[in-house]
Amino acid sequence: MKHQRHFENATAREAAQTRTLIADLERIVQIIDSDLASQEEQAPVFDRSQADYPIVAKTLAARRDNLRHTIAALEQRLAAIEQSHESVSAQHSAPGCTQTSDGR
């Protein structure tokens, strides 16, 4: 039981850290979106495929897209962590699983 509680604590901690990371990355994406909009307002060209489109805007757009992919991967990872945590919790509370009053 001690190892099971350790596993539950570790998965809960990993889930919390992943949620925090996702939130941080989403804030960065918002900042990049703002910077990108500013760059595009100043640009004489709005088509990203044009040679005159600002390099900074292209770089910002690529960075933002990469961060969005990272966020999607982290959200999948978080779902897997939470599913794992739920299955461990369900096993722990299943009939026949005994626990002493001190949690062992």
C-alpha positions in Angstrom: 0.0 0.0 0.0 2.9 2.4 0.7 4.1 2.1 -2.8 0.6 2.6 -4.2 0.2 5.9 -2.2 3.7 7.0 -3.5 2.6 6.2 -7.0 -0.7 8.2 -6.5 1.2 11.1 -5.1 3.7 11.0 -8.0 1.0 10.9 -10.6 -0.9 13.7 -8.9 2.3 15.8 -8.8 3.1 15.1 -12.4 -0.5 16.0 -13.4 -0.2 19.3 -11.6 3.1 20.1 -13.1 1.8 19.3 -16.6 -1.3 21.5 -16.1 1.0 24.4 -15.0 3.3 23.9 -18.0 0.3 23.9 -20.3 -1.0 27.1 -18.8 2.4 28.8 -19.1 2.7 27.7 -22.7 -0.8 29.0 -23.5 0.2 32.4 -22.0 3.3 32.4 -24.2 1.2 31.6 -27.3 -1.1 34.6 -26.4 2.0 36.9 -26.2 3.3 35.6 -29.5 -0.1 36.1 -31.1 -0.1 39.7 -29.9 3.5 40.3 -31.2 2.6 38.6 -34.5 -0.4 40.8 -34.9 1.7 43.9 -34.3 4.3 42.7 -36.9 1.6 42.1 -39.4 0.0 45.5 -38.9 3.4 47.1 -39.7 4.0 44.9 -42.8 3.2 46.0 -46.3 2.5 42.4 -47.3 0.0 40.1 -45.6 0.6 36.9 -47.5 3.0 34.7 -45.6 4.2 33.1 -48.9 5.4 36.4 -50.3 9.1 37.1 -50.1 8.4 40.6 -48.6 6.5 39.2 -45.6 8.5 40.0 -42.4 11.0 37.4 -41.3 10.2 38.1 -37.6 6.5 37.4 -38.3 7.3 34.1 -40.0 9.5 33.1 -37.1 6.8 34.1 -34.6 4.2 32.1 -36.5 6.4 29.1 -36.6 7.2 29.3 -32.9 3.5 29.7 -32.0 2.6 26.7 -34.2 5.3 24.6 -32.5 4.0 25.6 -29.1 0.5 24.7 -30.0 1.7 21.2 -31.1 3.6 20.9 -27.8 0.4 21.9 -25.8 -1.6 19.3 -27.7 1.0 16.6 -26.8 1.0 17.7 -23.2 -2.8 17.6 -23.1 -2.7 14.0 -24.4 -0.1 13.2 -21.7 -2.2 14.8 -19.0 -5.2 12.7 -20.1 -3.1 9.6 -19.9 -1.8 10.6 -16.4 -5.3 11.3 -15.1 -6.6 8.0 -16.6 -3.8 6.1 -14.9 -4.5 7.9 -11.6 -8.2 7.1 -11.8 -7.5 3.4 -12.5 -5.1 3.2 -9.5 -7.7 5.0 -7.3 -10.4 2.6 -8.4 -8.3 -0.4 -7.6 -7.5 1.0 -4.3 -11.1 1.5 -3.4 -12.2 -1.8 -4.9 -14.0 -4.3 -2.6 -11.5 -6.6 -0.9 -8.9 -3.9 -0.6 -8.4 -3.5 3.1 -6.7 -0.6 4.8 -5.8 -0.1 8.4 -6.9 3.0 10.3 -3.4 4.5 9.9 -3.7 4.3 6.1 -1.6 1.1 5.5 
